[in-house]
């Protein structure tokens, strides 16, 4: 089954939240509005293949309010050999802070679900999936320090909660459960992984490079 998408017109700007179909090899340039970072997505389309591209895409049946979307969704589908490759990527200026990481993981998880809403029609095809992020700077030390600090904090607060009155202690334990969940996300992220339901998904990390005052990354979208 063919996946439908809008036709790309050279004289018109691509709109976010839309799917575009790519029938010939071409490069799509994504620009991160907040940071001015640029990703060149080089679609390599061979005979019997086509591509799909979306910027901040989500299915129309998902509400806008509260929905999270990664910057880039790309597919290259090979009908002849019944296989496809997929990319769900987000672009961040710097990655190291707890809130940034937790938000990034939420974006990737939701966008993988958005992708599955499309590729459910390709369930008999073999998939090569890529999920990850592009950043100027990955702050390994900051992530490690955050994890160690949060672990120490949780250990102390759990001991304190044991000595609290029952009702107060219940509220504290609920808060600590939320903090433990965030620690789990951070620890998995440090190991280039995240959980989607019962599945463990590998996270790819890519570092952009500066060129003429802008940070660029070249992403090859190909299905071999």
HUVEN-V121553 format. One record per pair of residues at least 4 apart in sequence whose C-alpha atoms are under 8 Angstrom apart, sorted by the first residue. I is the first residue (numbers start at 1). GAP is how many residues later the second one is. If there is no record, write none. Layout:
i & gap
I & GAP
I & GAP
//
This chain:
i & gap
1 & 120
1 & 121
3 & 49
3 & 115
4 & 15
4 & 16
4 & 17
5 & 13
5 & 14
5 & 15
5 & 16
5 & 47
6 & 12
6 & 13
6 & 14
6 & 15
7 & 13
7 & 14
7 & 15
8 & 4
8 & 6
8 & 12
8 & 13
8 & 14
9 & 4
15 & 40
16 & 38
16 & 39
16 & 40
16 & 41
17 & 37
17 & 38
17 & 39
17 & 40
17 & 41
18 & 36
18 & 37
18 & 39
19 & 33
19 & 34
19 & 35
19 & 36
19 & 38
20 & 32
20 & 33
20 & 34
21 & 29
21 & 30
21 & 31
21 & 32
22 & 4
22 & 28
22 & 29
22 & 30
22 & 31
23 & 22
23 & 26
23 & 27
23 & 28
24 & 20
24 & 21
24 & 22
24 & 26
25 & 17
25 & 18
25 & 19
25 & 20
25 & 21
26 & 16
26 & 17
26 & 18
27 & 13
27 & 14
27 & 15
27 & 16
28 & 12
28 & 13
28 & 14
28 & 15
29 & 9
29 & 10
29 & 11
29 & 12
30 & 8
30 & 9
30 & 10
30 & 11
30 & 25
31 & 5
31 & 6
31 & 7
31 & 8
32 & 4
32 & 5
32 & 6
32 & 59
33 & 4
35 & 57
35 & 58
36 & 178
36 & 179
37 & 54
37 & 56
37 & 177
37 & 178
37 & 179
38 & 176
38 & 177
38 & 178
38 & 179
39 & 177
39 & 178
39 & 179
39 & 180
40 & 176
40 & 177
40 & 178
40 & 179
41 & 177
41 & 178
41 & 179
41 & 180
42 & 176
42 & 177
42 & 178
42 & 179
43 & 8
43 & 33
43 & 177
43 & 178
43 & 179
44 & 176
44 & 177
44 & 178
44 & 179
45 & 4
45 & 5
45 & 6
45 & 31
45 & 177
46 & 4
48 & 30
48 & 31
48 & 32
49 & 27
49 & 28
49 & 29
49 & 30
49 & 31
50 & 26
50 & 27
50 & 28
51 & 23
51 & 24
51 & 25
51 & 26
52 & 21
52 & 22
52 & 23
52 & 24
53 & 19
53 & 20
53 & 21
53 & 22
54 & 18
54 & 19
54 & 20
55 & 15
55 & 16
55 & 17
55 & 18
56 & 13
56 & 14
56 & 15
56 & 16
56 & 17
57 & 12
57 & 13
57 & 14
57 & 15
57 & 16
57 & 54
57 & 57
58 & 4
58 & 11
58 & 53
58 & 56
59 & 55
59 & 58
62 & 5
63 & 4
67 & 43
68 & 38
68 & 39
68 & 42
68 & 43
69 & 38
69 & 39
69 & 41
69 & 42
70 & 18
70 & 19
70 & 20
70 & 37
70 & 38
70 & 40
70 & 41
71 & 17
71 & 18
71 & 19
71 & 20
72 & 15
72 & 16
72 & 17
72 & 18
73 & 13
73 & 14
73 & 15
73 & 16
73 & 38
73 & 42
74 & 12
74 & 13
74 & 14
74 & 147
75 & 9
75 & 10
75 & 11
75 & 12
75 & 146
76 & 8
76 & 9
76 & 10
76 & 145
76 & 146
76 & 147
77 & 5
77 & 6
77 & 7
77 & 8
77 & 146
78 & 4
78 & 5
78 & 6
78 & 145
79 & 4
82 & 42
82 & 43
82 & 44
83 & 42
83 & 43
83 & 44
83 & 140
84 & 41
84 & 42
84 & 43
84 & 44
84 & 139
85 & 42
85 & 43
85 & 44
85 & 45
85 & 136
85 & 137
85 & 138
86 & 41
86 & 42
86 & 43
86 & 44
87 & 42
87 & 43
87 & 44
87 & 134
88 & 20
88 & 23
88 & 24
88 & 42
88 & 43
88 & 44
89 & 19
89 & 41
89 & 42
89 & 43
89 & 44
89 & 45
90 & 14
90 & 17
90 & 18
90 & 42
90 & 43
90 & 44
91 & 42
91 & 43
91 & 44
92 & 41
92 & 42
92 & 43
92 & 44
93 & 42
93 & 43
93 & 44
94 & 41
94 & 42
94 & 43
94 & 44
94 & 45
95 & 5
95 & 6
95 & 40
95 & 42
95 & 43
95 & 44
96 & 4
96 & 5
96 & 42
96 & 43
96 & 44
96 & 46
96 & 47
97 & 4
97 & 45
97 & 46
97 & 49
98 & 4
98 & 45
98 & 48
98 & 88
99 & 4
100 & 4
101 & 4
101 & 85
101 & 88
102 & 4
102 & 80
102 & 83
102 & 84
103 & 4
104 & 4
105 & 4
105 & 80
105 & 89
106 & 4
107 & 4
108 & 4
108 & 23
108 & 24
109 & 4
109 & 87
110 & 4
111 & 4
112 & 4
112 & 19
113 & 4
114 & 4
115 & 4
116 & 4
119 & 4
130 & 73
130 & 74
131 & 70
131 & 71
131 & 72
131 & 73
132 & 71
132 & 72
132 & 73
132 & 74
133 & 70
133 & 71
133 & 72
133 & 73
134 & 71
134 & 72
134 & 73
134 & 74
134 & 83
135 & 70
135 & 71
135 & 72
135 & 73
136 & 71
136 & 72
136 & 73
136 & 79
137 & 70
138 & 69
139 & 4
140 & 4
140 & 50
141 & 4
142 & 4
143 & 4
143 & 43
143 & 47
144 & 4
144 & 46
145 & 4
146 & 4
147 & 4
147 & 36
147 & 39
147 & 40
148 & 4
149 & 4
150 & 4
150 & 33
151 & 4
151 & 32
152 & 4
153 & 4
154 & 4
154 & 22
154 & 25
154 & 26
155 & 4
156 & 4
157 & 4
157 & 19
158 & 4
158 & 15
158 & 18
159 & 4
160 & 4
161 & 8
161 & 11
161 & 12
162 & 7
163 & 6
164 & 4
164 & 5
165 & 4
166 & 4
167 & 4
168 & 4
169 & 4
170 & 4
171 & 4
172 & 4
173 & 4
174 & 4
175 & 4
176 & 4
177 & 4
178 & 4
179 & 4
180 & 4
181 & 4
182 & 4
183 & 4
184 & 4
185 & 4
185 & 9
186 & 4
187 & 4
188 & 4
188 & 5
188 & 6
189 & 4
189 & 5
189 & 14
192 & 10
192 & 11
192 & 12
192 & 13
193 & 7
193 & 8
193 & 9
193 & 10
194 & 6
194 & 7
194 & 8
194 & 9
195 & 4
195 & 5
195 & 6
196 & 4
196 & 5
207 & 10
208 & 7
208 & 8
208 & 9
209 & 6
209 & 7
209 & 8
210 & 4
210 & 5
210 & 6
211 & 4
211 & 5
//
